[in-house]
Amino acid sequence: MDRSRVYEWLSGDSYWVAGRSRSQQQAAMDASRNFGIYRTDSREQVAYARVITDGATFAYLCDVYVDRSVRGGGVGTAAVS
């Protein structure tokens, strides 16, 4: 997981993370299940999703982000499927 890239995506290109510090983002990631989508050719991360869960009965999908360079190609659908 490219944590720096995730933070840059979320803090710089999403409205819902406005004001979240890097340390808050790191703590959120540490306490969640994190999923990344990667290019097969370069292994570059192109999408991110975070799930908050109790591990038994509850899960909340949040912080879903797809890099602008790959939007429209089904990456977001794959990330949440």
C-alpha positions as CSV (number, residue, x, y, z in Angstrom):
1,M,0.0,0.0,0.0
2,D,1.5,3.3,-1.1
3,R,0.4,5.3,2.0
4,S,1.9,8.5,0.7
5,R,0.0,8.3,-2.5
6,V,-3.2,7.5,-0.7
7,Y,-2.8,10.5,1.6
8,E,-2.0,12.8,-1.4
9,W,-5.1,11.5,-3.3
10,L,-7.4,11.9,-0.4
11,S,-6.1,15.2,1.0
12,G,-5.6,16.9,-2.3
13,D,-8.5,15.6,-4.5
14,S,-11.4,14.7,-2.3
15,Y,-13.9,16.8,-0.4
16,W,-14.5,14.3,2.4
17,V,-11.0,14.3,3.8
18,A,-10.6,18.1,4.0
19,G,-8.8,18.9,7.2
20,R,-7.7,15.3,8.0
21,S,-4.0,15.3,9.0
22,R,-1.5,12.8,7.8
23,S,-1.3,11.3,11.3
24,Q,-5.1,10.9,11.4
25,Q,-5.1,9.2,8.0
26,Q,-2.3,6.8,9.1
27,A,-4.3,6.0,12.3
28,A,-7.4,5.4,10.2
29,M,-5.6,3.1,7.9
30,D,-4.0,1.2,10.8
31,A,-7.4,0.6,12.3
32,S,-9.1,-0.5,9.1
33,R,-8.8,-3.0,6.3
34,N,-7.2,-1.4,3.3
35,F,-7.5,-2.5,-0.3
36,G,-5.5,-1.3,-3.3
37,I,-5.8,-1.8,-7.1
38,Y,-2.5,-2.0,-9.0
39,R,-1.5,-1.8,-12.6
40,T,-0.3,-5.2,-13.8
41,D,2.6,-3.8,-15.9
42,S,4.2,-1.4,-13.4
43,R,2.7,-2.4,-10.1
44,E,1.7,1.2,-9.5
45,Q,-1.2,1.7,-7.2
46,V,-4.2,3.2,-9.1
47,A,-7.0,2.9,-6.6
48,Y,-7.7,2.7,-2.8
49,A,-10.6,1.7,-0.6
50,R,-10.8,1.4,3.2
51,V,-13.2,-0.8,5.2
52,I,-14.1,-0.2,8.8
53,T,-15.4,-3.4,10.4
54,D,-15.9,-5.3,13.6
55,G,-14.8,-8.4,11.7
56,A,-18.1,-10.3,12.3
57,T,-21.3,-8.4,11.5
58,F,-20.5,-4.9,10.4
59,A,-18.5,-3.3,7.6
60,Y,-18.5,0.3,6.3
61,L,-16.8,1.1,2.9
62,C,-15.2,4.5,2.9
63,D,-12.4,6.5,1.3
64,V,-12.8,5.0,-2.1
65,Y,-10.6,6.7,-4.6
66,V,-9.6,6.0,-8.2
67,D,-6.7,7.9,-9.8
68,R,-7.9,10.3,-12.5
69,S,-5.7,8.6,-15.1
70,V,-7.7,5.4,-15.0
71,R,-11.2,6.6,-14.3
72,G,-13.9,5.3,-16.6
73,G,-12.2,2.0,-17.1
74,G,-14.0,-0.1,-14.5
75,V,-11.4,0.2,-11.8
76,G,-13.8,1.6,-9.2
77,T,-16.3,-1.1,-9.9
78,A,-13.6,-3.7,-9.5
79,A,-12.4,-2.1,-6.2
80,V,-15.8,-2.4,-4.6
81,S,-16.9,-5.7,-6.0
